[in-house]
Structure formats: structure tokens, C-alpha cells
Amino acid sequence: MKKMNRAMLIGSIGAGKSTLTNALLGREVEAVKTQALNYYDWIVDTPGEYTENPFFYKNIMATALEVTHILYLQDATKQKTIFPPGFSTGFNKLPIGVITKSDLKEADVDLAIKQLKNAMPKGPIVVSSSVTGKGLEDIRSLVKCNSLQEMKKYTDSLRGDAVFFV
């Protein structure tokens, strides 16, 4: 029996993890503050505190054992990031950088890309919007990939500037 690919979403409080989870799964429910790990189909939604407070890193590390991919969410409306440099290299999982809230007028997508590149030196970055649906199909497709090489091949096949490989 083939193991199903599963993705864990991590990012700051308010970065859009629950909203993105609902959008990816086609759930039309209002996002609420995540208080504990939530498992939905192929997604694990985590509380922002797990990433914002190094004391909780052990929770992320333990949960990473259950997934094949980690989605690193960066809110495009925030000037700071909570990810330390090279953060993704501490996990032996396929990384996907996701820029959320790219549709908002105060979004600084270029800064968000720079922040994700610093935290995730290798892998795909998707510019997304849970409201417009931008990037959602690309995220689903990337989670189906089983290697960085497959992810690169996928991103290279796309036209446009919403998805690229670092």
C-alpha cells in the first residue's frame, strides 16, 4: 500500500494557515484560531505558537515525522518573518514556501519571497491567495511530488510568476 503524501503547514499566528487549509480542501467554513494540531485529510494545521516560540519547536519536529512535506507560510502583509535563516534545513521533509495574502493591497510579495528564500534555501515558492484561489492547484500538485527533482520539473513546466524554484 502506497503511503499518502501529507503536508504540515507552519507559520506565524495569523499567517493564514487555517484559511489556506480550508481553501485547499474546498471547505467553506470560517477559519478559527488553531489551538492544537488539526488533522484534515492530507493536511496538518499547526498553531502559530509552535513556530513563533522556540520552546515549541519540539512539537513541530515530532509532527514532521508524520508528514512528507512542510509548507512554510509567509504572510505578504508582514514586514518581519518568524523563520530563522535556513530553518527548513533542520527537517528532512520536502519544503514548499507559500506566500499568503498576496491579493491584499498592503502585500509586499517581493519582501515575502526574500524572507522565504532566507528560511528555505532550496525548493518551490508559491505566491497564493486563499480568496482568489491563486496558487492553490500548484500547492496541491507540489504536495503530490515525491522529490525536489519532481518539484523542480513541475515548476519549470509552468508559465507565469506565481510559482518558482529556489
N, C-alpha and C positions, 0 to 999 in steps of 0.2 A: 504494500500500500504506500503510495507516494505521500510524503508529508506536505501539508498545505503551507504555502508561504503566509507568514503573519508579520504585520508591521506594528511597531510601538511608536507612538507619537510623543515626542518630548519638546518642551519649550517653556517659556516663562508663563506666569499667571496672565491670562488674558490674551495669549498669543493666537488663540483660535483653534486649539486642539479639538475641543468638543464640537465646535461648529464644523470644522473640517471632517471630523469623524462622521457626523450626521450627513454632510453633503456627499462624502464618498460612498456611504451606504444607501443613499437615496431616502434617508429618514427625514420626514417633515415634522420634526419636533424642535422645540426651542432648546438651545443649549443651556445647561445649568453648570454652575461651578463644580468641577470634579473634586471630590473629597477623597477618593480611593481609586485604586486601579479598576478600570471598567473594561471588560472583555466583550467585544461585539464582533461576531463572525471572524474576519481576518484582521481586526484592528484591536490594539490595546491602547486605551486612552489613559494618560497618566496625569496626576495633579501637577500643576506648575511648580509647587513647592519642592517636588522631587529633583528638579533641575536647578532651581534658584538657590537651594541650600545644600552645600556640600555634605552636610550631615546625612542627607537622604540619598546620596549617590549610591549607597549600597542597595537601595530599593530598585534603582534603575539597573544596576549591574545584575541583580537577581532576576529581574523581569526580562532582561536581554537574553537570558538563557532560553526563554520560551519563544523567541521570535527569530525571524530570518532577516528582517530589515528594521532599521531605525530611521524614522523621519524626524529631522531636526528642523523645528519650526522657528522662523524669524519673522516677527511682526514688522511689516514695512513702515508702520507709523511710529515705531520706537527708534529713538536715537542711540540706544545702547543695546548691547546683547548680554545675555547671561552665560553664553558658552565661552569657556576658556579657550585659548589658542590650541588647536589640534585635538579638541575634545573627542571627536569621532574616532580618533586613532586608538582610543582606550577600549574600543569594543570590536570584537571580531564578527561584526554583522555588516550587511550591505547598507551603506548610508544613502539617504536621499535628503537633500536640502529642500525645504519648502518655504517660500516667501508667501506669507499670508497678508490679506487685506490690501493687495496691490491695486484694487479698484478705488480706494479712498483717495480723496484729493490731497490729503496730507502725507500720502505714501511716498517714501524715498526708496524706490526699488534698487537704485544703484548702491546706496549705502547698505541695504539689506543683503545684497549679493556679496559685497565686500566682507560684511560680518560673517556670513556663512562660509565663504572661502577660507577665512581665517580659522574657523572652528572645524571645518570639514575640508581638508586639503585635497581630497580625491572623491569624485562621484558626481552624480547628476544634481542639478539645482532646477527646481520648477517654480516659476512665478505663477501664483494661484490666486483665485478668488472663490470663496465658497458661495458668494452671492450670484456671480455671473456664471460660475461653472468653469472658468478658465483654469486649465491645468489639471482638472480632476481626472480626466481619462488618462492623461500622461502619468499621474501618480499611480493609478490602478495598474497600468501597463508595466511601469518600473518595478512594482512590487511582485509582479509575475516573473521578473528576470531572476536568474539564479547565480549571476556573477557580475562583476564590474564590466567585464568584456561585453556581456549581453546588454547591459545598461548603456554602454558607450555606443554599441551598434544601434540600439533603439534611438538614442538622442541624435546620432548622426543621420538617421533616416528622416528626421523631422525638418520641416521648413518653418522659419519664424524664430522669434527671440524669447519665447516663453519657457523653453527647456534647453539647457546646455550642459556640457560635461566639463568638470574641472580637472 
